[in-house]
Every structure is written in structure tokens, then in C-alpha cells.
Amino acid sequence: MVMLEDQHEEQACLYILGMLSEEAAASFEELAATDPKVARAATDFEESLTNLSLAITPFRQPRPTLKNQILDRIDREPARVTTDLNGCIQTINPAFTSMCGYRFDELRGQVPGHILQGPETDSAAVETLRRAIRERTGCEVRMLNYHKNGSSYWVNILIQPLHDAAGNVIGFRAEERQIETSA
């Protein structure tokens, strides 16, 4: 695991758990977009929580413990991915891995569409995404993506630009929600 200042580690944990205010989360995302160590710390914590959640098999109704609250929160999170200005993946969350089947080490530095789009993906939706990245704006599209195992699924994608303190676009954040499984 990457060792950082305690403050950054704490922010990474709170960010992954969704316990930061919108303003603090946006500030952390900007920091993570410019500091690979901070982004890696967040990803490491996220992967640890994912592994923890996969290792737990409840045999009875779970009590409302902090652990269960954290796991419930992870289950409810939409899939999220952040990219640099060129659309290359910088961070993902466990929901993104769950939805598409790819781990972070398989996606880091890749353009999501190069991996997730396939023969039946609508070219108009792809162009909408590309134009938004080119023009450094946000957009929302519905498109067909492909899981690592080859099955397809419909997803609603909302992308927004990420800004630094000076207001410059430094990357993008996408929130994705699976609509339905196709095949």
C-alpha cells in the first residue's frame, strides 16, 4: 500500500466511504487527479474494501454494525471512474469493477471505450462522449457496453469535467448506472 501523510490517507478513506461533503470530495478528486500517490492510496483502500466485502459470507441476518453499514454503502454506490484529459483511466471504484468485470490494474491508463464498447455500441453515443471530452464539457448518454466475460449490458453514463483550483479542466469523472443486462 502507498504510504502518504496521515491527512491524505484519512481523506482517501473518507472519500471512498462517501463520507466527505461534496466540496471536500471535489477537492480530493482534484488532488487525486494531479497526485498519483493520492490516487493510488484511494484505489488501494477501495480494493481492500472490495476484497473484504467479497470475503464476507453472512450466514444469518447481519447486525447493523459499522462494517455492515460500510458494505451496504459500497453496494449502493454507482460505478465511478475518473480519467485524465485524454480520457485515460486514473481511478475506479468497486462498483465499476463489479459492473464491467475488469480490475483497476487491467484498466489503469486505458480509455474506457476501447475496452468496454463493442460491435453493437451506438456510434452516436460514442461520438457524444468523444465530443464532450474534446470540448471539455459534460454529457449524459445511454449505451451498450460489454463485460469482461463478453456479455453486454445497457448503462447510463454521466460525465463531468474535473477542475483544478484555477478552474482549468484537468480530467473527467463519470458516474455509471447499469440499466439492464442484454446478453
Secondary structure as UniProt FT lines:
FT   HELIX           6..16
FT   TURN            17..18
FT   HELIX           22..34
FT   HELIX           36..55
FT   HELIX           66..76
FT   STRAND          79..83
FT   TURN            85..86
FT   STRAND          89..92
FT   HELIX           94..100
FT   HELIX           104..107
FT   TURN            108..109
FT   HELIX           112..116
FT   TURN            119..120
FT   HELIX           123..135
FT   STRAND          139..146
FT   TURN            148..149
FT   STRAND          152..163
FT   TURN            165..166
FT   STRAND          169..181
//
